[in-house]
């Protein structure tokens, strides 16, 4: 975590080295005039002896930008900067606009350092459930914030791109609009997304999907946090082009996301063959529990040898983990 510690002035470095639980920390938040806040999975703490001064804020900002905010104009418009190690630093303050569009964030007063963690292998037990006849199926990962959607999506991407078991490696294209899947710096992923993966970083999803299909001829397309109507249009175009899709969306259940008109179009047209629902994480785990459903919304049991008991609409649902059909 030296890349994070080195952002701070020496007086704060000494405190956070001693006080932060580095194996559990999720976010470090700094606000001018307030103590540093440490956010863990199930609680938060204040470092009461660290009131962040204007001078300390400027030190951190200089470290992040390498003493040149001009170099980071594009990132500042997006409201976050990705640093070495894949950690993402969110910024807030006074926004300057031009013709209604955000030009930059000035007079920055708050930082949110989100700790990037790779959890390699967390998708291993699920991979058989994402296949049929040795072909990957269109999959939507559903979960509330902090349930590990992006972490899981990254590991699925790594499996598909590098190959696993008897499955050969596939060409994967990642549209990483928020720079969270690959955590690229200068276009190079800082996190392991596999050997045959190409990343389009900081690009709008709807535009990036079609760009990657035309330019990189992927077998599989990976997109995080879909939701806008233009995303839905691009997804339909990708399906028609014969590309397999792996996506995530915010939500707690199929019923909940179906209430969103844009997502309802995808569900009604049964674009996805698999739904993976995540529940909130407990301490030290990527996610507490996952439930895999087929394209009709019924549960699937996955074993190390493949799928058992895949239900359809004709089955009577008696299992306690049934989460609702479409």
RAJOBEL-V303513 format. One line per field, one symbol per residue. ss: DSSP state (A for helix, B for strand, O for the rest). phi: phi as a letter, one per 40 degrees, with the letter a starting at -180 (. if undefined). A space follows every 50 residues. Layout:
ss->???
phi->???
//
This chain:
ss->OAAAAOOOOAAAAAAAAAAOOOOOOOBBBBBOOOBBBBBOOOOBBBBBBB BOOAAAAAAAAAAAAOOOAAAAAAAAAAOBBBOOOOOBBBBBBBBBBBOO BBBBBBBBBBBBBBOOOOOOOOOAAAAAAABBOOBBOOBBBBBOOOOOAA AAAAAAAAAAAAOBOOBOOOOBBBBBOOOOOOOOBOOBOOOOOOOOBBBB BOOOAAAAAAAAAAAAOOOBBBBOOOOOAAAAAAAAAAAAOOOBBBBBBB OOOAAAAAOOAAAAAAAAOOOOOBBBBBOOOOOOOOOOOBBBBBOOOOBO BBBOOBBBOOOOOOOOOOOOOOOOOO
phi->.cccdccccdccdcccdccccccbcbabbbbdgbccbbbbcbabbbcccb cccdccdccccccccfgacdcbdcccccgabcbdggcbbcbaicccbbfg cccacbfcbbbbccccbcbcgccdcccccbbaffbcbdbbcbacdgcgcc ccdcccdcdcccgafccccbcbbbbbdbfbccfcbfgbccbcbhcbbbbb cfbddcccdccccccbfccbbbbbfcicdccccccccccccgccbbbbac ibacccccccdccdcccccfcccbbbcbbdcbdgbcacabbbbcccgbcb cbbcbibbfccbcccccbccccbhcc
//
